[in-house]
Amino acid sequence: MTTKIMKTGILCGALLATAVAGALTSTDAQARGKEYFSQDYQFDRAMHGFEGRQGNYYCSYQRIPNTVCDRNGRCKVKGWTLRQHCY
């Protein structure tokens, strides 16, 4: 009986967390009825993306290093991800 109650409580907690996370991640663009676009590009070196207004959208980007670590804990940047998003 106790196990069933715990499983039900964990399931309800997970569903509640999912609902709250969905509500918190909505953007202003979604609230205005506009779509949110995001695209990832892979490069060997750090690149710049487009930043500014594009029609009715504002676009921005992130440069994210792709790191690979060895068994000794030493990490190296092996490439870059350019994440372009417009909202």
N, CA, C and O atoms as a GROMACS GRO file, in nm:
protein
  348
    1MET      N    1   0.083  -0.120   0.000
    1MET     CA    2   0.000   0.000   0.000
    1MET      C    3   0.087   0.126   0.000
    1MET      O    4   0.063   0.217  -0.078
    2THR      N    5   0.187   0.130   0.087
    2THR     CA    6   0.276   0.246   0.095
    2THR      C    7   0.352   0.265  -0.035
    2THR      O    8   0.372   0.379  -0.078
    3THR      N    9   0.396   0.157  -0.097
    3THR     CA   10   0.470   0.165  -0.222
    3THR      C   11   0.383   0.225  -0.332
    3THR      O   12   0.431   0.307  -0.410
    4LYS      N   13   0.256   0.185  -0.338
    4LYS     CA   14   0.166   0.238  -0.439
    4LYS      C   15   0.144   0.388  -0.419
    4LYS      O   16   0.141   0.463  -0.516
    5ILE      N   17   0.130   0.431  -0.295
    5ILE     CA   18   0.111   0.574  -0.265
    5ILE      C   19   0.237   0.651  -0.305
    5ILE      O   20   0.227   0.761  -0.360
    6MET      N   21   0.355   0.596  -0.276
    6MET     CA   22   0.479   0.664  -0.313
    6MET      C   23   0.492   0.677  -0.464
    6MET      O   24   0.530   0.783  -0.514
    7LYS      N   25   0.460   0.570  -0.538
    7LYS     CA   26   0.469   0.574  -0.684
    7LYS      C   27   0.373   0.678  -0.740
    7LYS      O   28   0.407   0.752  -0.832
    8THR      N   29   0.251   0.682  -0.685
    8THR     CA   30   0.152   0.780  -0.730
    8THR      C   31   0.201   0.922  -0.700
    8THR      O   32   0.186   1.012  -0.783
    9GLY      N   33   0.258   0.942  -0.582
    9GLY     CA   34   0.309   1.074  -0.546
    9GLY      C   35   0.424   1.118  -0.634
    9GLY      O   36   0.432   1.234  -0.672
   10ILE      N   37   0.514   1.025  -0.668
   10ILE     CA   38   0.627   1.057  -0.755
   10ILE      C   39   0.576   1.092  -0.895
   10ILE      O   40   0.624   1.187  -0.956
   11LEU      N   41   0.479   1.015  -0.944
   11LEU     CA   42   0.422   1.041  -1.077
   11LEU      C   43   0.354   1.177  -1.080
   11LEU      O   44   0.372   1.252  -1.175
   12CYS      N   45   0.276   1.209  -0.978
   12CYS     CA   46   0.208   1.339  -0.972
   12CYS      C   47   0.310   1.452  -0.964
   12CYS      O   48   0.292   1.557  -1.026
   13GLY      N   49   0.416   1.432  -0.887
   13GLY     CA   50   0.520   1.533  -0.877
   13GLY      C   51   0.590   1.556  -1.010
   13GLY      O   52   0.619   1.670  -1.047
   14ALA      N   53   0.616   1.447  -1.082
   14ALA     CA   54   0.680   1.460  -1.213
   14ALA      C   55   0.589   1.533  -1.312
   14ALA      O   56   0.636   1.617  -1.389
   15LEU      N   57   0.460   1.501  -1.311
   15LEU     CA   58   0.366   1.570  -1.400
   15LEU      C   59   0.354   1.717  -1.365
   15LEU      O   60   0.348   1.802  -1.454
   16LEU      N   61   0.352   1.749  -1.237
   16LEU     CA   62   0.345   1.888  -1.194
   16LEU      C   63   0.471   1.963  -1.236
   16LEU      O   64   0.464   2.076  -1.284
   17ALA      N   65   0.587   1.901  -1.218
   17ALA     CA   66   0.713   1.965  -1.257
   17ALA      C   67   0.716   1.991  -1.407
   17ALA      O   68   0.764   2.096  -1.450
   18THR      N   69   0.666   1.896  -1.487
   18THR     CA   70   0.661   1.914  -1.631
   18THR      C   71   0.570   2.030  -1.669
   18THR      O   72   0.603   2.110  -1.755
   19ALA      N   73   0.454   2.038  -1.604
   19ALA     CA   74   0.360   2.146  -1.634
   19ALA      C   75   0.418   2.282  -1.597
   19ALA      O   76   0.404   2.378  -1.672
   20VAL      N   77   0.482   2.290  -1.481
   20VAL     CA   78   0.541   2.416  -1.436
   20VAL      C   79   0.657   2.456  -1.528
   20VAL      O   80   0.670   2.573  -1.563
   21ALA      N   81   0.740   2.360  -1.567
   21ALA     CA   82   0.853   2.391  -1.656
   21ALA      C   83   0.803   2.440  -1.790
   21ALA      O   84   0.862   2.532  -1.847
   22GLY      N   85   0.696   2.382  -1.842
   22GLY     CA   86   0.639   2.428  -1.969
   22GLY      C   87   0.587   2.570  -1.959
   22GLY      O   88   0.603   2.649  -2.052
   23ALA      N   89   0.524   2.602  -1.848
   23ALA     CA   90   0.472   2.738  -1.829
   23ALA      C   91   0.585   2.839  -1.813
   23ALA      O   92   0.574   2.952  -1.861
   24LEU      N   93   0.691   2.800  -1.746
   24LEU     CA   94   0.802   2.893  -1.723
   24LEU      C   95   0.888   2.915  -1.846
   24LEU      O   96   0.954   3.018  -1.856
   25THR      N   97   0.889   2.822  -1.941
   25THR     CA   98   0.975   2.835  -2.058
   25THR      C   99   0.905   2.902  -2.175
   25THR      O  100   0.965   2.916  -2.281
   26SER      N  101   0.778   2.943  -2.160
   26SER     CA  102   0.713   3.013  -2.270
   26SER      C  103   0.778   3.150  -2.284
   26SER      O  104   0.810   3.215  -2.185
   27THR      N  105   0.798   3.191  -2.408
   27THR     CA  106   0.867   3.317  -2.435
   27THR      C  107   0.767   3.426  -2.468
   27THR      O  108   0.649   3.399  -2.487
   28ASP      N  109   0.815   3.549  -2.475
   28ASP     CA  110   0.731   3.661  -2.516
   28ASP      C  111   0.680   3.640  -2.658
   28ASP      O  112   0.567   3.677  -2.690
   29ALA      N  113   0.764   3.581  -2.743
   29ALA     CA  114   0.724   3.555  -2.881
   29ALA      C  115   0.604   3.462  -2.886
   29ALA      O  116   0.513   3.483  -2.965
   30GLN      N  117   0.604   3.359  -2.801
   30GLN     CA  118   0.492   3.266  -2.797
   30GLN      C  119   0.367   3.337  -2.745
   30GLN      O  120   0.256   3.310  -2.791
   31ALA      N  121   0.385   3.426  -2.650
   31ALA     CA  122   0.272   3.499  -2.594
   31ALA      C  123   0.210   3.591  -2.699
   31ALA      O  124   0.089   3.614  -2.696
   32ARG      N  125   0.291   3.644  -2.791
   32ARG     CA  126   0.240   3.731  -2.897
   32ARG      C  127   0.191   3.651  -3.017
   32ARG      O  128   0.142   3.709  -3.114
   33GLY      N  129   0.202   3.518  -3.013
   33GLY     CA  130   0.156   3.435  -3.123
   33GLY      C  131   0.260   3.415  -3.232
   33GLY      O  132   0.228   3.360  -3.337
   34LYS      N  133   0.383   3.460  -3.210
   34LYS     CA  134   0.490   3.441  -3.306
   34LYS      C  135   0.563   3.311  -3.278
   34LYS      O  136   0.566   3.262  -3.165
   35GLU      N  137   0.621   3.256  -3.384
   35GLU     CA  138   0.698   3.133  -3.368
   35GLU      C  139   0.838   3.165  -3.319
   35GLU      O  140   0.889   3.274  -3.341
   36TYR      N  141   0.900   3.068  -3.253
   36TYR     CA  142   1.038   3.076  -3.207
   36TYR      C  143   1.119   2.980  -3.292
   36TYR      O  144   1.087   2.861  -3.300
   37PHE      N  145   1.225   3.030  -3.355
   37PHE     CA  146   1.309   2.946  -3.440
   37PHE      C  147   1.445   2.930  -3.376
   37PHE      O  148   1.501   3.024  -3.321
   38SER      N  149   1.499   2.809  -3.383
   38SER     CA  150   1.632   2.782  -3.332
   38SER      C  151   1.700   2.680  -3.424
   38SER      O  152   1.638   2.582  -3.465
   39GLN      N  153   1.826   2.706  -3.456
   39GLN     CA  154   1.901   2.617  -3.545
   39GLN      C  155   2.045   2.608  -3.494
   39GLN      O  156   2.104   2.709  -3.456
   40ASP      N  157   2.100   2.487  -3.492
   40ASP     CA  158   2.239   2.465  -3.451
   40ASP      C  159   2.325   2.437  -3.573
   40ASP      O  160   2.284   2.364  -3.664
   41TYR      N  161   2.444   2.496  -3.575
   41TYR     CA  162   2.542   2.474  -3.681
   41TYR      C  163   2.673   2.432  -3.616
   41TYR      O  164   2.710   2.484  -3.511
   42GLN      N  165   2.743   2.338  -3.677
   42GLN     CA  166   2.870   2.287  -3.624
   42GLN      C  167   2.987   2.343  -3.706
   42GLN      O  168   2.983   2.342  -3.829
   43PHE      N  169   3.091   2.392  -3.636
   43PHE     CA  170   3.210   2.447  -3.701
   43PHE      C  171   3.335   2.400  -3.629
   43PHE      O  172   3.330   2.357  -3.514
   44ASP      N  173   3.448   2.407  -3.699
   44ASP     CA  174   3.577   2.374  -3.638
   44ASP      C  175   3.629   2.487  -3.551
   44ASP      O  176   3.708   2.464  -3.459
   45ARG      N  177   3.587   2.609  -3.580
   45ARG     CA  178   3.632   2.725  -3.502
   45ARG      C  179   3.512   2.809  -3.464
   45ARG      O  180   3.402   2.791  -3.517
   46ALA      N  181   3.531   2.902  -3.371
   46ALA     CA  182   3.421   2.987  -3.325
   46ALA      C  183   3.380   3.082  -3.437
   46ALA      O  184   3.464   3.149  -3.497
   47MET      N  185   3.251   3.086  -3.465
   47MET     CA  186   3.197   3.172  -3.570
   47MET      C  187   3.094   3.266  -3.510
   47MET      O  188   3.039   3.241  -3.403
   48HIS      N  189   3.069   3.376  -3.581
   48HIS     CA  190   2.966   3.471  -3.540
   48HIS      C  191   2.840   3.444  -3.620
   48HIS      O  192   2.846   3.405  -3.737
   49GLY      N  193   2.725   3.464  -3.557
   49GLY     CA  194   2.597   3.451  -3.624
   49GLY      C  195   2.535   3.587  -3.646
   49GLY      O  196   2.598   3.689  -3.619
   50PHE      N  197   2.413   3.590  -3.695
   50PHE     CA  198   2.342   3.715  -3.718
   50PHE      C  199   2.277   3.762  -3.589
   50PHE      O  200   2.213   3.684  -3.519
   51GLU      N  201   2.295   3.889  -3.559
   51GLU     CA  202   2.235   3.950  -3.440
   51GLU      C  203   2.162   4.076  -3.484
   51GLU      O  204   2.224   4.167  -3.540
   52GLY      N  205   2.032   4.082  -3.459
   52GLY     CA  206   1.956   4.201  -3.493
   52GLY      C  207   1.817   4.166  -3.542
   52GLY      O  208   1.773   4.052  -3.533
   53ARG      N  209   1.750   4.268  -3.594
   53ARG     CA  210   1.613   4.250  -3.644
   53ARG      C  211   1.615   4.191  -3.784
   53ARG      O  212   1.693   4.233  -3.869
   54GLN      N  213   1.529   4.094  -3.805
   54GLN     CA  214   1.510   4.031  -3.935
   54GLN      C  215   1.360   4.030  -3.961
   54GLN      O  216   1.291   3.939  -3.916
   55GLY      N  217   1.310   4.129  -4.032
   55GLY     CA  218   1.167   4.139  -4.052
   55GLY      C  219   1.097   4.168  -3.921
   55GLY      O  220   1.126   4.268  -3.856
   56ASN      N  221   1.006   4.081  -3.882
   56ASN     CA  222   0.928   4.098  -3.760
   56ASN      C  223   0.991   4.027  -3.641
   56ASN      O  224   0.931   4.021  -3.534
   57TYR      N  225   1.110   3.972  -3.658
   57TYR     CA  226   1.176   3.892  -3.555
   57TYR      C  227   1.306   3.957  -3.511
   57TYR      O  228   1.367   4.035  -3.585
   58TYR      N  229   1.346   3.925  -3.391
   58TYR     CA  230   1.480   3.961  -3.344
   58TYR      C  231   1.561   3.833  -3.334
   58TYR      O  232   1.515   3.735  -3.274
   59CYS      N  233   1.680   3.832  -3.392
   59CYS     CA  234   1.764   3.713  -3.394
   59CYS      C  235   1.889   3.736  -3.311
   59CYS      O  236   1.943   3.847  -3.306
   60SER      N  237   1.934   3.632  -3.247
   60SER     CA  238   2.055   3.635  -3.166
   60SER      C  239   2.123   3.500  -3.179
   60SER      O  240   2.068   3.408  -3.240
   61TYR      N  241   2.242   3.487  -3.121
   61TYR     CA  242   2.314   3.360  -3.131
   61TYR      C  243   2.399   3.335  -3.008
   61TYR      O  244   2.428   3.427  -2.931
   62GLN      N  245   2.438   3.209  -2.991
   62GLN     CA  246   2.530   3.168  -2.885
   62GLN      C  247   2.641   3.087  -2.950
   62GLN      O  248   2.618   3.011  -3.044
   63ARG      N  249   2.762   3.104  -2.900
   63ARG     CA  250   2.875   3.020  -2.941
   63ARG      C  251   2.904   2.925  -2.826
   63ARG      O  252   2.940   2.969  -2.716
   64ILE      N  253   2.889   2.795  -2.851
   64ILE     CA  254   2.902   2.695  -2.746
   64ILE      C  255   3.020   2.604  -2.781
   64ILE      O  256   3.018   2.541  -2.887
   65PRO      N  257   3.121   2.594  -2.694
   65PRO     CA  258   3.234   2.506  -2.724
   65PRO      C  259   3.195   2.358  -2.706
   65PRO      O  260   3.127   2.323  -2.610
   66ASN      N  261   3.240   2.274  -2.798
   66ASN     CA  262   3.220   2.129  -2.787
   66ASN      C  263   3.349   2.072  -2.727
   66ASN      O  264   3.451   2.063  -2.795
   67THR      N  265   3.344   2.035  -2.601
   67THR     CA  266   3.463   1.987  -2.532
   67THR      C  267   3.462   1.835  -2.520
   67THR      O  268   3.358   1.771  -2.509
   68VAL      N  269   3.582   1.780  -2.524
   68VAL     CA  270   3.602   1.637  -2.505
   68VAL      C  271   3.706   1.621  -2.394
   68VAL      O  272   3.813   1.682  -2.399
   69CYS      N  273   3.673   1.540  -2.293
   69CYS     CA  274   3.763   1.521  -2.179
   69CYS      C  275   3.821   1.378  -2.181
   69CYS      O  276   3.752   1.283  -2.216
   70ASP      N  277   3.948   1.366  -2.142
   70ASP     CA  278   4.008   1.233  -2.134
   70ASP      C  279   3.990   1.177  -1.993
   70ASP      O  280   3.927   1.240  -1.908
   71ARG      N  281   4.045   1.060  -1.970
   71ARG     CA  282   4.030   0.993  -1.840
   71ARG      C  283   4.096   1.068  -1.726
   71ARG      O  284   4.058   1.051  -1.610
   72ASN      N  285   4.194   1.150  -1.757
   72ASN     CA  286   4.265   1.226  -1.653
   72ASN      C  287   4.196   1.357  -1.618
   72ASN      O  288   4.243   1.432  -1.533
   73GLY      N  289   4.085   1.385  -1.683
   73GLY     CA  290   4.011   1.507  -1.653
   73GLY      C  291   4.055   1.627  -1.733
   73GLY      O  292   4.007   1.738  -1.709
   74ARG      N  293   4.146   1.608  -1.829
   74ARG     CA  294   4.188   1.719  -1.915
   74ARG      C  295   4.089   1.733  -2.030
   74ARG      O  296   4.055   1.635  -2.096
   75CYS      N  297   4.044   1.854  -2.051
   75CYS     CA  298   3.943   1.878  -2.154
   75CYS      C  299   4.000   1.968  -2.264
   75CYS      O  300   4.079   2.058  -2.237
   76LYS      N  301   3.957   1.942  -2.387
   76LYS     CA  302   3.998   2.021  -2.503
   76LYS      C  303   3.874   2.056  -2.584
   76LYS      O  304   3.779   1.979  -2.591
   77VAL      N  305   3.877   2.174  -2.644
   77VAL     CA  306   3.770   2.215  -2.734
   77VAL      C  307   3.797   2.150  -2.869
   77VAL      O  308   3.901   2.175  -2.930
   78LYS      N  309   3.703   2.068  -2.916
   78LYS     CA  310   3.719   1.995  -3.042
   78LYS      C  311   3.637   2.055  -3.154
   78LYS      O  312   3.647   2.010  -3.269
   79GLY      N  313   3.555   2.154  -3.125
   79GLY     CA  314   3.471   2.218  -3.226
   79GLY      C  315   3.377   2.317  -3.158
   79GLY      O  316   3.380   2.332  -3.036
   80TRP      N  317   3.295   2.382  -3.237
   80TRP     CA  318   3.204   2.482  -3.184
   80TRP      C  319   3.065   2.463  -3.241
   80TRP      O  320   3.049   2.425  -3.357
   81THR      N  321   2.965   2.489  -3.158
   81THR     CA  322   2.826   2.493  -3.202
   81THR      C  323   2.781   2.637  -3.202
   81THR      O  324   2.795   2.708  -3.102
   82LEU      N  325   2.727   2.681  -3.314
   82LEU     CA  326   2.667   2.813  -3.323
   82LEU      C  327   2.516   2.792  -3.318
   82LEU      O  328   2.459   2.733  -3.409
   83ARG      N  329   2.452   2.840  -3.212
   83ARG     CA  330   2.307   2.826  -3.196
   83ARG      C  331   2.242   2.960  -3.228
   83ARG      O  332   2.254   3.056  -3.153
   84GLN      N  333   2.173   2.964  -3.340
   84GLN     CA  334   2.103   3.084  -3.386
   84GLN      C  335   1.957   3.072  -3.347
   84GLN      O  336   1.895   2.969  -3.371
   85HIS      N  337   1.901   3.176  -3.285
   85HIS     CA  338   1.759   3.172  -3.250
   85HIS      C  339   1.694   3.307  -3.280
   85HIS      O  340   1.753   3.413  -3.259
   86CYS      N  341   1.572   3.298  -3.329
   86CYS     CA  342   1.493   3.417  -3.365
   86CYS      C  343   1.358   3.409  -3.298
   86CYS      O  344   1.293   3.304  -3.296
   87TYR      N  345   1.316   3.521  -3.243
   87TYR     CA  346   1.187   3.526  -3.173
   87TYR      C  347   1.119   3.659  -3.197
   87TYR      O  348   1.009   3.683  -3.146
   0.00000   0.00000   0.00000
